[in-house]
């Protein structure tokens, strides 16, 4: 995982590089999660689709991104992100 400010380069199983923009890191139940959007989607007008990875530490002490394979864990992270977005909207638009 190469990092330059909020840009992250991920290499897939076919050894193809993909550029992402890190939007947020959230914590839940003692774990950290990275919320990212593919860089090419940041320039498009349509709605952006975020990708969420769990942040773990490997045997060398390096942070690595791991797919969330548990549907329940993924749903809980999505719910947390929805709550955070709703709070942000409430702060931007006070009654």
N, C-alpha and C positions, 0 to 999 in steps of 0.2 A: 504494500500500500504506500504509494508516494503521495506526499501532501504538500500543497503550496497554498497558503492562506486557507480558503474554504474549498479549494479544488482538490479532488481526490481521483487518482487514476486506479482503476481496478482492472485486473487481467483475468479473463474468463478461462474456462477449461480448454478452449481452442487457442489460447495464447493471444487473444485479441484484446487490445486496450480499450477501455471505456472511461470517458471523463464524466465525473459527477461533481455537483456543487453540494457541499454540506450545509443543510439548512438549520439543523438543530441537533443537539444531543440531549436526551432525556433519561432520567433514572426512574426505575420502577422495581420494587421488590429486590433491591440490592444489585440490580443489573443495569448496565448502560446500553442505550440504543442510539444508533446514528440514523438520522432522517435525511435522505439525499434525493436529489433530482438529477436525471441525466442532463449534462451541460447543454446539449442541443435543444432540449425542451425549454430551457430558460429564455431563449430568444423567441420562442413561438408564442402567439397570442392565445392559443387554446389552453385549456386547463392542464396544469402540470400533474403528472403522476409520480408520487414520491415512492421511494424504495426504502425499506427499513431493515437494518441489520443489527444484531446484537454485537456489542463490543466485548471481546474477551481478551485475555492475556495469554500468549503462547509460552512455551517452555523457556524462551530467550528473554522473556519480560516485555516483548513487543505487543502492542495492541493490534488485534486482527479483527476483521469483520466476518461474522458468521450468519448464514441464512437462518431465519426463524422457521423451523419446521413444524413446531407445535401450533396447531390452529388456535387453541385457547390462549396461549401466550401472545400470539400475533393479534388476536382480537382485543386483548387487554391493553396492548400498546396502542392500538388504533383508538380505543376508547379514551385513553389518557391524552393522546394527541388532539382528539376532538374537543375534550374538556379545555385543554390549553388554548386551542384556537378560539373557543367560545369566550374564554376569559379575556384574550387579547382584543376580540371584537367589542366586548363590553367596555374595556378601558378606552378604546378608540372612539366609541360612540356612547358616552354617558347620557343617561336620561335627564 
